[in-house]
Amino acid sequence: MKSFTDQEVMSILLNEHKLAASSLTNLVLESNNQFLRNDAASILTSTFNHQKQIFDLMTQKGWYQIENASQQEISKAQQEASRINA
């Protein structure tokens, strides 16, 4: 039986949280029942928070490398997002 490293476990947890967030987002968007929608939205918020904690820990340990965006890339993304919300 293969044993997993801490890094592998954390990577699996991060990916599972991403999948759960995607599924919960669809549930919120497609729920007709307001109580179900509220519950799913609450769970989604918790999932976002847990994902961020896992991401932060992995980044702190050097297990998740990120490349910082340039100011130009950030400005472009902001402009695209503002067009979507307009």
Number of C-alpha atoms within 10 A of each C-alpha: 3 4 7 9 9 11 14 12 12 18 17 12 16 19 13 14 20 15 12 17 20 12 13 20 18 12 16 19 11 10 14 10 9 10 10 13 18 13 12 20 18 14 16 21 15 13 18 15 13 15 20 14 13 16 18 14 14 18 13 11 11 11 16 14 10 8 5 8 9 9 9 9 11 12 12 12 12 12 11 11 11 10 9 8 6 5
